[in-house]
Amino acid sequence: MSYIYNVAQANEIQTALFQAIKHRLPENYSFVHEIAELLGISYDSAYRRIRGDKPLTLDELVLLNEKFGLSIDTFLNVETNNVVFNCHTVEAEKVRIKQWLEIILNDLVRINQAKEKEIIYAAKDPPLFHYFHFPEIGAFKMFFYQKTLLRFPEFEGKKLKLDEADEDIYETGKKMLIASNTIPTTEIWNEDTFNITLRQIEYYWIAGYFVSKDEVLNLCDKLEKWLRHIQKQAELGFKFLHDQDPVGVEGTFKMYENEIVLNDNSILVKTPDVSYAYLTFNVLSILTTTNPTFTGHLENYFSGLIKQSHLISSTGAKERNRFFNKLQQTVEKFKDSIR
């Protein structure tokens, strides 16, 4: 099969490509500067390429693809079974937890720049942003990731003391939370979405990874407050920071309970210009793509999943109370078992 493009089509494709790149850059970055520096050209030459006055060379296209993880098929309208993903991993001596959080923070900042945006999240674990309402919960999760999942060597033999958490990591996480609170979000949970964190805490208690029982009980107290805060956000229909006045736009936080499908932490970000799919593997590693066929399939899947779920935000008071009361009871039961 052959594809023939005239000059007008080529300019349109190049313009769309640069528009996608611009959406990937944080607001405080100079778009023209980034392009000029990457391609080793003057600002004037960069402007001419961005406007479509001068076509990109193959070498320049390769550089842009490597830097910004573009799916060229997306712009050429070529339908294939191949999907290009950008991959972010966390590895000892390569990408640390703070760097990984900063990647997510930059994406949230970019998403916030769109006039219209929405995140749809099928939560196997609570969305990462939620953990940073409480320093203790954020500290536990980041410690768990680094010691148990990633097996960073400096965590070997180390026990968890909640007030010794890395302040830089928490501050980055708090910025993520603040950025996520302004993005309309639909989250699909089930009981295991929360219980997986409680099972991790139980494992750490049995394995002797807490410095004392008081640390565990303190963390459980914060879990109960955390649940009440998430419940309040669901009741009001918008997100806000814990211990601050509940101010937000009603209807910008929708929460569903799904009892029949195990979620997989897949995420869809919708903006007027482009949609982004985020898939997780090895718990923390992330694959992202803007391939419209793939994001379209994911949107259709989410649409069906929501139809099979119970709305527990805003109007679903009975189902919401039942859901959160059951989670609170699991925390109380665990606390009783270790007192």
VEXTIVO-410830 format. One record per residue (C-alpha): residue in one letter; x, y, z. Coordinates in nm, 3 decimals. Each point is the difference from the previous one (the first is absolute). Layout:
residues N
rest;c1;c2;c3
A;X;Y;Z
...
end
This chain:
residues 339
rest;c1;c2;c3
M;0.000;0.000;0.000
S;0.139;0.342;-0.089
Y;-0.064;0.340;0.160
I;0.034;0.315;-0.208
Y;-0.004;0.339;0.170
N;-0.009;0.335;-0.173
V;0.171;0.307;0.142
A;-0.310;0.118;0.185
Q;-0.043;-0.339;0.167
A;0.368;-0.009;0.095
N;-0.027;0.346;0.161
E;-0.311;-0.107;0.189
I;0.176;-0.311;0.131
Q;0.305;0.200;0.108
T;-0.218;0.260;0.174
A;-0.188;-0.273;0.188
L;0.329;-0.160;0.103
F;0.131;0.324;0.150
Q;-0.333;0.063;0.171
A;0.029;-0.338;0.172
I;0.356;0.080;0.109
K;-0.112;0.333;0.144
H;-0.262;-0.178;0.214
R;0.273;-0.221;0.144
L;0.210;0.290;0.128
P;-0.055;0.161;0.342
E;-0.145;0.351;-0.011
N;0.325;0.164;0.117
Y;0.200;-0.143;-0.291
S;0.067;0.200;-0.318
F;-0.140;-0.208;-0.284
V;0.216;0.163;-0.269
H;0.313;-0.022;0.216
E;-0.051;-0.374;0.061
I;-0.042;-0.070;-0.373
A;0.293;0.218;-0.104
E;0.231;-0.152;0.261
L;-0.099;-0.359;-0.082
L;0.043;0.042;-0.376
G;0.305;0.227;0.026
I;-0.158;0.280;-0.203
S;-0.078;0.370;0.048
Y;-0.326;0.130;0.146
D;-0.098;0.126;-0.344
S;0.054;-0.345;-0.153
A;-0.197;-0.156;0.284
Y;-0.292;0.240;-0.061
R;-0.001;-0.086;-0.371
R;-0.023;-0.371;0.076
I;-0.272;0.052;0.263
R;-0.207;0.204;-0.248
G;0.052;-0.262;-0.269
D;0.192;0.241;-0.229
K;0.300;-0.236;-0.005
P;-0.046;-0.379;0.001
L;0.175;-0.210;0.262
T;0.284;-0.223;-0.114
L;-0.003;-0.369;0.085
D;0.281;0.054;0.254
E;-0.198;0.277;0.169
L;-0.311;-0.218;0.013
V;0.201;-0.277;0.166
L;0.136;0.245;0.262
L;-0.350;0.128;0.081
N;-0.134;-0.355;0.022
E;0.276;-0.110;0.239
K;-0.034;0.308;0.221
F;-0.379;0.019;0.028
G;-0.106;-0.363;-0.060
L;-0.224;0.080;-0.294
S;-0.201;-0.258;-0.189
I;0.061;0.102;-0.361
D;-0.283;-0.225;-0.123
T;-0.236;0.222;0.195
F;0.082;0.300;-0.218
L;0.018;-0.189;-0.329
N;-0.342;-0.160;0.058
V;0.154;-0.340;-0.077
E;-0.199;-0.276;0.167
T;0.221;-0.284;0.124
N;-0.002;-0.241;0.293
N;0.314;0.164;0.136
V;-0.028;0.249;0.287
V;0.297;0.211;0.112
F;0.031;0.048;0.377
N;0.222;0.223;0.207
C;0.140;-0.190;0.300
H;0.082;0.134;0.349
T;0.157;-0.236;0.254
V;0.150;0.031;0.347
E;0.339;-0.170;0.044
A;0.281;0.017;0.252
E;0.281;0.229;-0.121
K;-0.209;0.109;-0.302
V;-0.340;0.152;0.076
R;-0.077;0.063;0.369
I;-0.339;0.037;0.161
K;0.020;0.380;0.009
Q;0.084;0.015;-0.373
W;-0.290;-0.235;-0.074
L;-0.239;0.221;0.199
E;0.129;0.307;-0.184
I;-0.082;-0.165;-0.335
I;-0.358;-0.052;0.118
L;-0.014;0.354;0.139
N;0.113;0.145;-0.333
D;-0.273;-0.197;-0.178
L;-0.262;0.134;0.243
V;0.122;0.356;-0.057
R;-0.024;-0.053;-0.376
I;-0.350;-0.147;0.027
N;-0.111;0.298;0.209
Q;0.097;0.235;-0.283
A;-0.283;-0.136;-0.218
K;-0.322;0.203;0.019
E;-0.199;-0.321;0.027
K;0.139;-0.319;0.154
E;-0.106;-0.316;0.177
I;0.175;-0.296;0.160
I;-0.168;-0.342;0.011
Y;0.177;-0.242;0.232
A;-0.071;-0.373;0.049
A;0.161;-0.025;0.343
K;0.160;-0.328;0.100
D;0.184;0.205;0.265
P;-0.118;0.341;0.123
P;0.120;0.262;-0.249
L;0.348;0.112;0.101
F;-0.108;0.359;0.067
H;-0.227;-0.106;0.289
Y;0.288;-0.128;0.214
F;0.139;0.346;0.062
H;-0.298;0.133;0.194
F;0.182;-0.148;0.300
P;0.380;0.000;0.034
E;-0.015;-0.332;0.185
I;-0.183;-0.180;-0.281
G;0.228;0.149;-0.263
A;0.302;-0.102;0.209
F;-0.119;-0.359;0.031
K;-0.077;-0.043;-0.371
M;0.328;0.153;-0.117
F;0.196;-0.215;0.252
F;-0.190;-0.311;-0.112
Y;0.071;0.071;-0.366
Q;0.371;0.056;0.054
K;0.066;-0.282;0.248
T;-0.234;-0.276;-0.112
L;-0.085;0.056;-0.366
L;0.317;0.163;-0.129
R;0.240;-0.150;0.257
F;0.221;0.308;0.010
P;0.321;-0.114;0.174
E;0.001;0.285;0.254
F;-0.332;-0.130;0.138
E;0.134;-0.347;0.082
G;-0.039;-0.060;0.373
K;-0.169;0.338;0.044
K;-0.318;0.036;0.209
L;-0.273;0.257;-0.051
K;-0.035;0.300;0.228
L;-0.272;0.225;-0.138
D;0.150;0.333;0.107
E;0.330;-0.076;-0.173
A;-0.145;0.014;-0.350
D;0.179;0.183;-0.281
E;-0.135;0.355;0.010
D;0.082;0.067;-0.367
I;-0.202;-0.302;-0.108
Y;-0.297;0.110;0.211
E;0.012;0.356;-0.133
T;0.002;-0.129;-0.359
G;-0.291;-0.228;0.084
K;-0.192;0.290;0.156
K;0.049;0.204;-0.318
M;-0.140;-0.295;-0.196
L;-0.303;-0.010;0.229
I;-0.065;0.373;-0.041
A;0.034;-0.024;-0.379
S;-0.231;-0.303;-0.021
N;-0.268;0.167;0.214
T;-0.074;0.253;-0.275
I;-0.055;-0.265;-0.271
P;-0.351;-0.149;-0.036
T;0.039;-0.367;0.084
T;-0.202;-0.320;-0.018
E;0.134;-0.282;0.220
I;-0.120;-0.360;-0.008
W;0.072;-0.187;0.324
N;-0.083;-0.332;0.164
E;0.068;-0.121;0.354
D;0.341;-0.137;-0.097
T;0.106;0.347;-0.120
F;0.036;0.099;0.364
N;0.060;-0.341;0.157
I;0.322;-0.055;-0.192
T;0.161;0.282;0.201
L;-0.127;-0.148;0.326
R;0.143;-0.340;-0.099
Q;0.337;0.164;-0.064
I;-0.010;0.156;0.348
E;-0.093;-0.336;0.153
Y;0.289;-0.167;-0.183
Y;0.243;0.263;0.131
W;-0.130;-0.050;0.355
I;0.041;-0.378;-0.016
A;0.343;0.030;-0.166
G;0.120;0.240;0.271
Y;0.068;0.291;-0.236
F;-0.153;0.264;0.231
V;0.218;0.136;0.281
S;-0.290;-0.040;0.246
K;-0.366;-0.090;0.040
D;-0.080;0.368;0.060
E;0.112;0.074;-0.357
V;-0.251;-0.253;-0.136
L;-0.285;0.130;0.213
N;0.081;0.358;-0.096
L;-0.005;-0.097;-0.368
C;-0.336;-0.176;0.044
D;-0.146;0.310;0.165
K;0.108;0.201;-0.303
L;-0.155;-0.260;-0.230
E;-0.336;0.049;0.172
K;0.023;0.378;-0.038
W;0.109;-0.049;-0.361
L;-0.304;-0.212;-0.074
R;-0.230;0.259;0.159
H;0.158;0.270;-0.215
I;-0.040;-0.196;-0.323
Q;-0.361;-0.072;0.103
K;-0.061;0.371;0.058
Q;0.144;0.086;-0.340
A;-0.229;-0.258;-0.159
E;-0.299;0.141;0.189
L;0.069;0.357;-0.115
G;0.100;-0.098;-0.353
F;0.331;0.186;-0.003
K;0.353;-0.039;0.137
F;0.165;0.218;0.262
L;0.298;-0.023;0.234
H;-0.041;-0.164;0.338
D;-0.031;0.245;0.290
Q;-0.101;0.281;-0.234
D;-0.341;0.148;-0.069
P;-0.194;-0.211;-0.252
V;0.003;0.224;-0.304
G;-0.033;-0.128;-0.357
V;-0.222;-0.042;-0.303
E;-0.282;-0.248;0.051
G;0.005;-0.291;-0.243
T;0.376;0.007;-0.060
F;0.060;-0.314;0.208
K;-0.200;-0.309;-0.089
M;0.056;-0.325;0.183
Y;-0.133;-0.342;-0.099
E;0.011;-0.339;0.166
N;0.036;-0.300;-0.227
E;-0.056;-0.341;0.158
I;0.056;-0.229;-0.300
V;0.326;0.110;-0.169
L;0.348;0.023;0.151
N;0.145;0.335;-0.099
D;0.349;0.029;-0.149
N;0.104;0.362;0.065
S;-0.059;0.097;-0.362
I;-0.056;0.374;-0.047
L;-0.150;0.211;-0.277
V;0.063;0.375;-0.021
K;-0.236;0.185;-0.234
T;0.065;0.349;-0.139
P;-0.155;0.169;-0.307
D;0.315;-0.044;-0.209
V;0.130;-0.341;0.104
S;-0.067;-0.289;0.237
Y;0.269;-0.178;0.200
A;-0.005;-0.360;0.119
Y;0.207;-0.103;0.302
L;0.059;-0.368;0.076
T;0.197;-0.131;0.297
F;0.223;-0.306;0.024
N;0.214;-0.127;0.287
V;-0.226;0.220;0.218
L;0.197;0.322;-0.050
S;0.123;0.001;-0.360
I;-0.216;0.193;-0.246
L;-0.070;-0.031;-0.372
T;-0.160;0.298;-0.174
T;-0.136;0.054;-0.350
T;-0.213;0.248;-0.193
N;-0.087;-0.252;-0.271
P;-0.365;0.090;-0.080
T;-0.104;-0.357;-0.080
F;0.134;-0.125;0.332
T;-0.141;0.287;0.205
G;-0.333;-0.048;-0.178
H;-0.008;-0.368;0.101
L;0.084;0.096;0.359
E;-0.277;0.262;0.008
N;-0.252;-0.256;-0.126
Y;0.114;-0.245;0.268
F;-0.038;0.260;0.274
S;-0.346;0.092;-0.129
G;-0.111;-0.362;0.036
L;0.167;-0.039;0.339
I;-0.178;0.307;0.137
K;-0.335;-0.135;-0.117
Q;0.067;-0.311;0.209
S;0.096;0.203;0.308
H;-0.184;0.178;0.282
L;0.034;0.377;0.027
I;0.102;0.070;0.361
S;0.071;0.372;-0.031
S;-0.242;0.293;0.033
T;-0.342;-0.170;0.002
G;0.089;-0.361;0.087
A;-0.009;0.045;0.379
K;-0.118;-0.351;0.093
E;0.254;-0.183;-0.216
R;0.273;0.246;0.095
N;-0.052;-0.047;0.375
R;-0.015;-0.378;-0.036
F;0.324;-0.002;-0.201
F;0.203;0.221;0.234
N;-0.143;-0.147;0.321
K;0.119;-0.344;-0.111
L;0.350;0.133;-0.065
Q;0.007;0.172;0.341
Q;-0.097;-0.329;0.163
T;0.296;-0.179;-0.161
V;0.237;0.257;0.151
E;-0.161;-0.036;0.345
K;0.022;-0.378;-0.022
F;0.371;0.018;-0.082
K;0.066;0.247;0.284
D;-0.179;-0.233;0.245
S;0.218;-0.289;-0.114
I;0.326;0.174;0.094
R;-0.098;0.184;0.320
end
